[in-house]
């Protein structure tokens, strides 16, 4: 359940850390942090993008109460949210990058997803699935070769005299 991870911090420290991470994500488009933090930030970031899709005073006040920089709130309402008007969620992506040197904490990159990129990836996956189902020319050729080889005689003695190789 999102919002229940304490991450070894007091409530005030945890809220301040998450506010800073969400602000930095909206400011730069991507952040590198631990997987646990990324999962928490993802839920908050998606909540505020959904809020910003409806551009009214109440929603701006909610965003100003949480996001720490005014110019980032303006960017959220004017640039980020309008891109996702036709999308019903999944605004961010988490890419795991491996363990951190020192304490071996699992790191991840959290980034905003471009909706056009998401559609292209879905179409490519659909094409790959249909291509995997259809036999390719190479696989048909290989099948034909195998059937011809199975029917053809395998030893030179079985070949007629004209086709048998000459021995030296």
Contact map, one row per residue, 1 for C-alpha under 8 A:
111100000000000000000000000000000000000000000000000000000000000000000000000000000000000000000000000000000000000000000000000000000000000000000000000000000000000000000000
111110000000000000000000000000000000001100100000000000000000000000000000000000000000000000000000000000000000000000000000000000000000000000000000000000000000000000000000
111110000000000000000000000000000000000100100000000000000000000000000000000000000000000000000000000000000000000000000000000000000000000000000000000000000000000000000000
111111000000000000000000000000000000000000000000000000000000000000000000000000000000000000000000000000000000000000000000000000000000000000000000000000000000000000000000
011111100000000000000000000000000000000100000000000000000000000000000000000000000000000000000000000000000000000000000000000000000000000000000000000000000000000000000000
000111111110010000000000000000000000000000000000000000000000000000000000000000000000000000000000000000000000000000000000000000000000000000000000000000000000000000000000
000011111000010000000000000000000001100000000000000000000000000000000000000000000000000000000000000000000000000000000000000000000000000000000000000000000000000000000000
000001111100000000000000000000000000000000000000000000000000000000000000000000000000000000000000000000000000000000000000000000000000000000000000000000000000000000000000
000001111110110000000000000000000000000000000000000000000000000000000000000000000000000000000000000000000000000000000000000000000000000000000000000000000000000000000000
000001011111110000000000000000000000000000000000000000000000000000000000000000000000000000000000000000000000000000000000000000000000000000000000000000000000000000000000
000001001111111000000000000000000000000000000000000000000000000000000000000000000000000000000000000000000000000000000000000000000000000000000000000000000000000000000000
000000000111111100000000000000000000000000000000000000000000000000000000000000000000000000000000000000000000000000000000000000000000000000000000000000000000000000000000
000000001111111110000000000000000000000000000000000000000000000000000000000000000000000000000000000000000000000000000000000000000000000000000000000000000000000000000000
000001101111111111000000000000000000000000000000000000000000000000000000000000000000000000000000000000000000000000000000000000000000000000000000000000000000000000000000
000000000011111111100000000000000000000000000000000000000000000000000000000000000000000000000000000000000000000000000000000000000000000000000000000000000000000000000000
000000000001111111110000000000000000000000000000000000000000000000000000000000000000000000000000000000000000000000000000000000000000000000000000000000000000000000000000
000000000000111111111000000000000000000000000000000000000000000000000000000000000000000000000000000000000000000000000000000000000000000000000000000000000000000000000000
000000000000011111111100000000000000100110000000000000000000000000000000000000000000000000000000000000000000000000000000000000000000000000000000000000000000000000000000
000000000000001111111110000000000000000000000000000000000000000001110000000000000000000000000000000000000000000000000000000000000000000000000000000000000000000000000000
000000000000000111111111000000000000000000000000000000000000000000110000000000000000000000000000000000000000000000000000000000000000000000000000000000000000000000000000
000000000000000011111111100000100000000010000000000000000000000000000000000000000000000000000000000000000000000000000000000000000000000000000000000000000000000000000000
000000000000000001111111110000000000000010011000000000000000000000100000000000000000000000000000000000000000000000000000000000000000000000000000000000000000000000000000
000000000000000000111111111000000000000000000000000000000000000000111001000000000000000000000000000000000000000000000000000000000000000000000000000000000000000000000000
000000000000000000011111111111100000000000000000000000000000000000000000000000000000000000000000000000000000000000000000000000000000000000000000000000000000000000000000
000000000000000000001111111111100000000000000000000000000000000000000000000000000000000000000000000000000000011100000000000000000000000000000000000000000000000000000000
000000000000000000000111111111000000000000000000000000000000000000000001001100010000000000000000000000000000000000000000000000000000000000000000000000000000000000000000
000000000000000000000011111110000000000000000000000000000000000000000001001000000000000000000000000000000000000000000000000000000000000000000000000000000000000000000000
000000000000000000000001111111100000000000000000000000000000000000000000000000000000000000000000000000000000000000000000000000000000000000000000000000000000000000000000
000000000000000000000001111111100000000000000000000000000000000000000000000000000000000000000000000000000000001100000000000000000000000000000000000000000000000000000000
000000000000000000000001110111110000000000000000000000000000000000000000000000000000000000000000000000000000111100000000000000000000000000000000000000000000000000000000
000000000000000000001001100111111000000000000000000000000000000000000000000000000000000000000000000000000000111000000000000000000000000000000000000000000000000000000000
000000000000000000000000000001111100000000000000000000000000000000000000000000000000000000000000000000000011110000000000000000000000000000000000000000000000000000000000
000000000000000000000000000000111110110000000000000000000000000000000000000000000000000000000000000000000011110000000000000000000000000000000000000000000000000000000000
000000000000000000000000000000011111110000000000000000000000000000000000000000000000000000000000000000001111000000000000000000000000000000000000000000000000000000000000
000000000000000000000000000000001111111000000000000000000000000000000000000000000000000000000101000000000111000000000000000000000000000000000000000000000000000000000000
000000100000000000000000000000000111111100000000000000000000000000000000000000000000000000000000000000000000000000000000000000000000000000000000000000000000000000000000
000000100000000001000000000000001111111110000000000000000000000000000000000000000000000000000000000000000000000000000000000000000000000000000000000000000000000000000000
000000000000000000000000000000001111111111000000000000000000000000000000000000000000000000000100000000000001110000000000000000000000000000000000000000000000000000000000
010000000000000000000000000000000011111111100000000000000000000000000000000000000000000000000100000000000000000000000000000000000000000000000000000000000000000000000000
011010000000000001000000000000000001111111110000000000000000000000000000000000000000000000000000000000000000000000000000000000000000000000000000000000000000000000000000
000000000000000001001100000000000000111111111000000000000000000000000000000000000000000000000000000000000000000000000000000000000000000000000000000000000000000000000000
000000000000000000000000000000000000011111111100000000000000000000000000000000000000000000010000000000000000010000000000000000000000000000000000000000000000000000000000
011000000000000000000000000000000000001111111110000000000000000000000000000000000000000000000000000000000000000000000000000000000000000000000000000000000000000000000000
000000000000000000000100000000000000000111111111000000000000000000000000000000000000000000000000000000000000000000000000000000000000000000000000000000000000000000000000
000000000000000000000100000000000000000011111111100000000000000000000000000000000000000000000000000000000000000000000000000000000000000000000000000000000000000000000000
000000000000000000000000000000000000000001111111110000000000000000000000000000000000000011110000000000000000000000000000000000000000000000000000000000000000000000000000
000000000000000000000000000000000000000000111111111000000000000000000000000000000000000000000000000000000000000000000000000000000000000000000000000000000000000000000000
000000000000000000000000000000000000000000011111111100000000001000000000000000000000000000000000000000000000000000000000000000000000000000000000000000000000000000000000
000000000000000000000000000000000000000000001111111110000000000000000000000100011000000000100000000000000000000000000000000000000000000000000000000000000000000000000000
000000000000000000000000000000000000000000000111111111000000000000000000000000001000000010000000000000000000000000000000000000000000000000000000000000000000000000000000
000000000000000000000000000000000000000000000011111111100010001000000000000000000000000000000000000000000000000000000000000000000000000000000000000000000000000000000000
000000000000000000000000000000000000000000000001111111100011001000000000000110001000000000000000000000000000000000000000000000000000000000000000000000000000000000000000
000000000000000000000000000000000000000000000000111111100000000000000000000010001101100000000000000000000000000000000000000000000000000000000000000000000000000000000000
000000000000000000000000000000000000000000000000011111110010000000000000000000000000000000000000000000000000000000000000000000000000000000000000000000000000000000000000
000000000000000000000000000000000000000000000000001111111011000000000000000010000000000000000000000000000000000000000000000000000000000000000000000000000000000000000000
000000000000000000000000000000000000000000000000000001111111000000000000000000000000000000000000000000000000000000000000000000000000000000000000000000000000000000000000
000000000000000000000000000000000000000000000000000000111111100000000000000000000000000000000000000000000000000000000000000000000000000000000000000000000000000000000000
000000000000000000000000000000000000000000000000000000011111110000000000000000000000000000000000000000000000000000000000000000000000000000000000000000000000000000000000
000000000000000000000000000000000000000000000000001101111111111000000000000000000000000000000000000000000000000000000000000000000000000000000000000000000000000000000000
000000000000000000000000000000000000000000000000000100111111111100000000100000000000000000000000000000000000000000000000000000000000000000000000000000000000000000000000
000000000000000000000000000000000000000000000000000000001111111110000000000000000000000000000000000000000000000000000000000000000000000000000000000000000000000000000000
000000000000000000000000000000000000000000000000000000000111111111000000000000000000000000000000000000000000000000000000000000000000000000000000000000000000000000000000
000000000000000000000000000000000000000000000001001100000011111111100000100000000000000000000000000000000000000000000000000000000000000000000000000000000000000000000000
000000000000000000000000000000000000000000000000000000000001111111111100100000000000000000000000000000000000000000000000000000000000000000000000000000000000000000000000
000000000000000000000000000000000000000000000000000000000000111111110000000000000000000000000000000000000000000000000000000000000000000000000000000000000000000000000000
000000000000000000100000000000000000000000000000000000000000011111110000000000000000000000000000000000000000000000000000000000000000000000000000000000000000000000000000
000000000000000000110110000000000000000000000000000000000000001111111101100000000000000000000000000000000000000000000000000000000000000000000000000000000000000000000000
000000000000000000110010000000000000000000000000000000000000000111111101000000000000000000000000000000000000000000000000000000000000000000000000000000000000000000000000
000000000000000000000010000000000000000000000000000000000000000100111111100000000000000000000000000000000000000000000000000000000000000000000000000000000000000000000000
000000000000000000000000000000000000000000000000000000000000000100111111110000000000000000000000000000000000000000000000000000000000000000000000000000000000000000000000
000000000000000000000000000000000000000000000000000000000000000000001111111000000000000000000000000000000000000000000000000000000000000000000000000000000000000000000000
000000000000000000000010011000000000000000000000000000000000000000111111111100000000000000000000000000000000000000000000000000000000000000000000000000000000000000000000
000000000000000000000000000000000000000000000000000000000001001100101111111110000000000000000000000000000000000000000000000000000000000000000000000000000000000000000000
000000000000000000000000000000000000000000000000000000000000000000000111111111100000000000000000000000000000000000000000000000000000000000000000000000000000000000000000
000000000000000000000000011000000000000000000000000000000000000000000011111111110000000000000000000000000000000000000000000000000000000000000000000000000000000000000000
000000000000000000000000010000000000000000000000100100000000000000000001111111111000000000000000000000000000000000000000000000000000000000000000000000000000000000000000
000000000000000000000000000000000000000000000000000110100000000000000000111111111100000000000000000000000000000000000000000000000000000000000000000000000000000000000000
000000000000000000000000000000000000000000000000000000000000000000000000011111111100000000000000000000000000000000000000000000000000000000000000000000000000000000000000
000000000000000000000000000000000000000000000000000000000000000000000000011111111110000000000000000000000000000000000000000000000000000000000000000000000000000000000000
000000000000000000000000010000000000000000000000100000000000000000000000001111111111000000000000000000000000000000000000000000000000000000000000000000000000000000000000
000000000000000000000000000000000000000000000000110110000000000000000000000111111111100000000000000000000000000000000000000000000000000000000000000000000000000000000000
000000000000000000000000000000000000000000000000000010000000000000000000000011111111100000000000000000000000000000000000000000000000000000000000000000000000000000000000
000000000000000000000000000000000000000000000000000000000000000000000000000000111111110000000000000000000000000000100000000000000000000000000000000000000000000000000000
000000000000000000000000000000000000000000000000000010000000000000000000000000011111111100100000000000000000000000100000000000000000000000000000000000000000000000000000
000000000000000000000000000000000000000000000000000010000000000000000000000000001111111100000000000000000000000000000000000000000000000000000000000000000000000000000000
000000000000000000000000000000000000000000000000000000000000000000000000000000000011111100000000000000000000000000000000000000000000000000000000000000000000000000000000
000000000000000000000000000000000000000000000000000000000000000000000000000000000001111111000000000000000000000000100000000000000000000000000000000000000000000000000000
000000000000000000000000000000000000000000000000000000000000000000000000000000000001111111000000000000000000000000000000000000000000000000000000000000000000000000000000
000000000000000000000000000000000000000000000100010000000000000000000000000000000000001111100000000000000000000000000000000000000000000000000000000000000000000000000000
000000000000000000000000000000000000000000000100000000000000000000000000000000000000001111111000000000000000000010000000000000000000000000000000000000000000000000000000
000000000000000000000000000000000000000000000100100000000000000000000000000000000001000011111000000000000000000111100000000000000000000000000000000000000000000000000000
000000000000000000000000000000000000000001000100000000000000000000000000000000000000000001111100000000000000011110000000000000000000000000000000000000000000000000000000
000000000000000000000000000000000000000000000000000000000000000000000000000000000000000001111110000000000000011110000000000000000000000000000000000000000000000000000000
000000000000000000000000000000000010011000000000000000000000000000000000000000000000000000011111000000000001111000000000000000000000000000000000000000000000000000000000
000000000000000000000000000000000000000000000000000000000000000000000000000000000000000000001111100000000001110000000000000000000000000000000000000000000000000000000000
000000000000000000000000000000000010000000000000000000000000000000000000000000000000000000000111110000000111100000000000000000000000000000000000000000000000000000000000
000000000000000000000000000000000000000000000000000000000000000000000000000000000000000000000011111000000111100000000000000000000000000000000000000000000000000000000000
000000000000000000000000000000000000000000000000000000000000000000000000000000000000000000000001111100000111000000000000000000000000000000000000000000000000000000000000
000000000000000000000000000000000000000000000000000000000000000000000000000000000000000000000000111110011110000000000000000000000000000000000000000000000000000000000000
000000000000000000000000000000000000000000000000000000000000000000000000000000000000000000000000011111111110000000000000000000000000000000000000000000000000000000000000
000000000000000000000000000000000000000000000000000000000000000000000000000000000000000000000000001111111000000000000000000000000000000000000000000000000000000000000000
000000000000000000000000000000000000000000000000000000000000000000000000000000000000000000000000000111110000000000000000000000000000000000000000000000000000000000000000
000000000000000000000000000000000000000000000000000000000000000000000000000000000000000000000000000111111000000000000000000000000000000000000000000000000000000000000000
000000000000000000000000000000000000000000000000000000000000000000000000000000000000000000000000001111111100000000000000000000000000000000000000000000000000000000000000
000000000000000000000000000000000100000000000000000000000000000000000000000000000000000000000000001110111110000000000000000000000000000000000000000000000000000000000000
000000000000000000000000000000000110000000000000000000000000000000000000000000000000000000000001111100011111000000000000000000000000000000000000000000000000000000000000
000000000000000000000000000000011110000000000000000000000000000000000000000000000000000000000001111100001111100000000000000000000000000000000000000000000000000000000000
000000000000000000000000000000011110010000000000000000000000000000000000000000000000000000000111110000000111110000000000000000000000000000000000000000000000000000000000
000000000000000000000000000001111000010000000000000000000000000000000000000000000000000000000111100000000011111000000000000000000000000000000000000000000000000000000000
000000000000000000000000100001111000010001000000000000000000000000000000000000000000000000011110000000000001111100000000000000000000000000000000000000000000000000000000
000000000000000000000000100011100000000000000000000000000000000000000000000000000000000000011100000000000000111110000000000000000000000000000000000000000000000000000000
000000000000000000000000100011000000000000000000000000000000000000000000000000000000000000111000000000000000011111000000000000000000000000000000000000000000000000000000
000000000000000000000000000000000000000000000000000000000000000000000000000000000000000001111000000000000000001111101100000000000000000000000000000000000000000000000000
000000000000000000000000000000000000000000000000000000000000000000000000000000000000000000100000000000000000000111111100000000000000000000000000000000000000000000000000
000000000000000000000000000000000000000000000000000000000000000000000000000000000011001000100000000000000000000011111110000000000000000000000000000000000000000000000000
000000000000000000000000000000000000000000000000000000000000000000000000000000000000000000000000000000000000000001111111000000000000000000000000000000000000000000000000
000000000000000000000000000000000000000000000000000000000000000000000000000000000000000000000000000000000000000011111111100000000000000000000000000000000000000000000000
000000000000000000000000000000000000000000000000000000000000000000000000000000000000000000000000000000000000000011111111110000000000000000000000000000000000000000000000
000000000000000000000000000000000000000000000000000000000000000000000000000000000000000000000000000000000000000000111111111000000000000000000000000000000000000000000000
000000000000000000000000000000000000000000000000000000000000000000000000000000000000000000000000000000000000000000011111111100000000000000000000000000000000000000000000
000000000000000000000000000000000000000000000000000000000000000000000000000000000000000000000000000000000000000000001111111110000000000000000000000000000000000000000000
000000000000000000000000000000000000000000000000000000000000000000000000000000000000000000000000000000000000000000000111111111000000000000000000000000000000000000000000
000000000000000000000000000000000000000000000000000000000000000000000000000000000000000000000000000000000000000000000011111111100000000000000000000000000000000000000000
000000000000000000000000000000000000000000000000000000000000000000000000000000000000000000000000000000000000000000000001111111110000000000000000000000000000000000000000
000000000000000000000000000000000000000000000000000000000000000000000000000000000000000000000000000000000000000000000000111111111000000000000000000000000000000000000000
000000000000000000000000000000000000000000000000000000000000000000000000000000000000000000000000000000000000000000000000011111111100000000000000000000000000000000000000
000000000000000000000000000000000000000000000000000000000000000000000000000000000000000000000000000000000000000000000000001111111110000000000000000000000000000000000000
000000000000000000000000000000000000000000000000000000000000000000000000000000000000000000000000000000000000000000000000000111111111000000000000000000000000000000000000
000000000000000000000000000000000000000000000000000000000000000000000000000000000000000000000000000000000000000000000000000011111111100000000000000000000000000000000000
000000000000000000000000000000000000000000000000000000000000000000000000000000000000000000000000000000000000000000000000000001111111110000000000000000000000000000000000
000000000000000000000000000000000000000000000000000000000000000000000000000000000000000000000000000000000000000000000000000000111111111000000000000000000000000000000000
000000000000000000000000000000000000000000000000000000000000000000000000000000000000000000000000000000000000000000000000000000011111111000000000000000000000000000000000
000000000000000000000000000000000000000000000000000000000000000000000000000000000000000000000000000000000000000000000000000000001111111000000000000000000000000000000000
000000000000000000000000000000000000000000000000000000000000000000000000000000000000000000000000000000000000000000000000000000000111111100000000000000000000000000000000
000000000000000000000000000000000000000000000000000000000000000000000000000000000000000000000000000000000000000000000000000000000011111110110000000000000000000000000000
000000000000000000000000000000000000000000000000000000000000000000000000000000000000000000000000000000000000000000000000000000000000011111110000000000000000000000000000
000000000000000000000000000000000000000000000000000000000000000000000000000000000000000000000000000000000000000000000000000000000000001111111000000000000000000000000000
000000000000000000000000000000000000000000000000000000000000000000000000000000000000000000000000000000000000000000000000000000000000000111111100000000000000000000000000
000000000000000000000000000000000000000000000000000000000000000000000000000000000000000000000000000000000000000000000000000000000000001111111110000000000000000000000000
000000000000000000000000000000000000000000000000000000000000000000000000000000000000000000000000000000000000000000000000000000000000001111111111000000000000000000000000
000000000000000000000000000000000000000000000000000000000000000000000000000000000000000000000000000000000000000000000000000000000000000011111111100000000000000000000000
000000000000000000000000000000000000000000000000000000000000000000000000000000000000000000000000000000000000000000000000000000000000000001111111110000000000000000000000
000000000000000000000000000000000000000000000000000000000000000000000000000000000000000000000000000000000000000000000000000000000000000000111111111000000000000000000000
000000000000000000000000000000000000000000000000000000000000000000000000000000000000000000000000000000000000000000000000000000000000000000011111111100000000000000000000
000000000000000000000000000000000000000000000000000000000000000000000000000000000000000000000000000000000000000000000000000000000000000000001111111110000000000000000000
000000000000000000000000000000000000000000000000000000000000000000000000000000000000000000000000000000000000000000000000000000000000000000000111111111000000000000000000
000000000000000000000000000000000000000000000000000000000000000000000000000000000000000000000000000000000000000000000000000000000000000000000011111111100000000000000000
000000000000000000000000000000000000000000000000000000000000000000000000000000000000000000000000000000000000000000000000000000000000000000000001111111110000000000000000
000000000000000000000000000000000000000000000000000000000000000000000000000000000000000000000000000000000000000000000000000000000000000000000000111111111100000000000000
000000000000000000000000000000000000000000000000000000000000000000000000000000000000000000000000000000000000000000000000000000000000000000000000011111111000000000000000
000000000000000000000000000000000000000000000000000000000000000000000000000000000000000000000000000000000000000000000000000000000000000000000000001111111000000000000000
000000000000000000000000000000000000000000000000000000000000000000000000000000000000000000000000000000000000000000000000000000000000000000000000000111111100000000000000
000000000000000000000000000000000000000000000000000000000000000000000000000000000000000000000000000000000000000000000000000000000000000000000000000011111111011000000000
000000000000000000000000000000000000000000000000000000000000000000000000000000000000000000000000000000000000000000000000000000000000000000000000000010011111010000000000
000000000000000000000000000000000000000000000000000000000000000000000000000000000000000000000000000000000000000000000000000000000000000000000000000000001111111000000000
000000000000000000000000000000000000000000000000000000000000000000000000000000000000000000000000000000000000000000000000000000000000000000000000000000001111111000011000
000000000000000000000000000000000000000000000000000000000000000000000000000000000000000000000000000000000000000000000000000000000000000000000000000000000011111100010000
000000000000000000000000000000000000000000000000000000000000000000000000000000000000000000000000000000000000000000000000000000000000000000000000000000001111111100000000
000000000000000000000000000000000000000000000000000000000000000000000000000000000000000000000000000000000000000000000000000000000000000000000000000000001011111110110000
000000000000000000000000000000000000000000000000000000000000000000000000000000000000000000000000000000000000000000000000000000000000000000000000000000000000111111110000
000000000000000000000000000000000000000000000000000000000000000000000000000000000000000000000000000000000000000000000000000000000000000000000000000000000000001111110000
000000000000000000000000000000000000000000000000000000000000000000000000000000000000000000000000000000000000000000000000000000000000000000000000000000000000000111110000
000000000000000000000000000000000000000000000000000000000000000000000000000000000000000000000000000000000000000000000000000000000000000000000000000000000000001111111000
000000000000000000000000000000000000000000000000000000000000000000000000000000000000000000000000000000000000000000000000000000000000000000000000000000000001101111111100
000000000000000000000000000000000000000000000000000000000000000000000000000000000000000000000000000000000000000000000000000000000000000000000000000000000001000000111110
000000000000000000000000000000000000000000000000000000000000000000000000000000000000000000000000000000000000000000000000000000000000000000000000000000000000000000011111
000000000000000000000000000000000000000000000000000000000000000000000000000000000000000000000000000000000000000000000000000000000000000000000000000000000000000000001111
000000000000000000000000000000000000000000000000000000000000000000000000000000000000000000000000000000000000000000000000000000000000000000000000000000000000000000000111
